[in-house]
Amino acid sequence: MNCPKVRSVKAADNHILIVEFDNDEKRLYDVTHLLGKEMFAPLQNAALFKAVRVEQGGWAVAWNNEIDLSEFELWSKGKTLP
């Protein structure tokens, strides 16, 4: 599947990401279901969660060198904003 690349990301309340893709579509992605996994547990810290950024090239969003989510995950499991 060919996914659009991430153009921008914003952290909202309750561990929700608002992701804009390069096809101008926006999707909401709820990170809550990942917080029980060791890799994503640090995102329970609100300051770290809000520090999300787009990786160069739009292939992922990341919080640090160890925690990221791919554009495929965000696109395929995100909920389309009207």
LINFEN-V345332 format. One record per helix or strand of 3 or more residues. SS is the DSSP state (~ for helix, > for strand). FROM is the first residue (numbers start at 1). LEN is the number of residues. If there is no record, write none. Layout:
{{SS FROM LEN} {SS FROM LEN}}
//
This chain:
{{> 6 7} {~ 13 3} {> 16 6} {> 26 5} {~ 32 3} {~ 41 4} {~ 46 5} {~ 56 3} {> 60 3} {> 68 3} {~ 71 7}}
//
